[in-house]
Amino acid sequence: MTDAEKLQAALVRHDYAAWYMLDAISALLEATDFDATPALRHKARYAAKRDLQAACKALQQAQVIREGPE
């Protein structure tokens, strides 16, 4: 894989991370809605947690420069 291909793949993963972050923010807003039932709040919090985990994983995969073995 060339450096240009690695960079393009990293940018795609950054895009995914950004979308997951926006989804997580949306879910957190739903979780704080006063009209939501407790079940809907729990569901929204779980969705936010899942989306944040996916965003973190995408950012980890997007790292172009990797450190050598420890």
CORHU-V216490 format. One record per pair of residues at least 12 apart in sequence whose ideal C-beta (glycine too) atoms are under 10 Angstrom apart, sorted by the first residue. I is the first residue (numbers start at 1). J is the second residue. D is the distance in whole Angstrom. If there is no record, write none. Layout:
# CORHU-V216490
I J D
I J D
This chain:
# CORHU-V216490
3 64 8
6 62 10
6 63 10
6 64 6
6 65 10
7 62 10
7 64 6
9 61 8
9 62 8
9 64 9
10 58 10
10 59 10
10 61 8
10 62 4
10 63 7
10 64 5
10 65 10
11 62 8
11 64 9
12 58 9
12 61 10
12 62 8
13 55 10
13 57 9
13 58 5
13 59 7
13 60 9
13 61 5
13 62 4
13 63 9
13 64 10
14 55 10
14 58 7
14 59 7
14 61 10
14 62 5
15 58 9
15 62 9
16 54 8
16 55 8
16 57 9
16 58 4
16 59 9
16 61 9
16 62 8
17 51 10
17 52 10
17 54 8
17 55 4
17 56 8
17 57 8
17 58 4
17 59 5
17 60 9
17 61 9
17 62 7
18 55 8
18 58 9
18 59 10
19 51 9
19 54 9
19 55 8
19 58 9
20 50 9
20 51 5
20 52 7
20 53 9
20 54 5
20 55 4
20 56 9
20 57 9
20 58 6
20 59 9
21 51 7
21 52 7
21 54 9
21 55 5
21 56 10
21 58 9
21 59 9
22 51 9
22 55 9
23 47 7
23 48 8
23 50 9
23 51 4
23 52 9
23 54 9
23 55 8
24 44 10
24 47 8
24 48 5
24 49 8
24 50 8
24 51 4
24 52 5
24 53 9
24 54 9
24 55 7
25 48 8
25 51 9
25 52 9
26 44 9
26 47 9
26 48 8
26 51 9
27 43 9
27 44 5
27 45 7
27 46 8
27 47 4
27 48 4
27 49 8
27 50 9
27 51 6
27 52 9
28 44 7
28 45 8
28 47 9
28 48 5
28 49 10
28 51 9
28 52 9
29 44 8
29 48 9
30 43 8
30 44 4
30 45 9
30 47 8
30 48 8
31 43 8
31 44 4
31 45 5
31 46 9
31 47 8
31 48 7
32 44 8
32 45 10
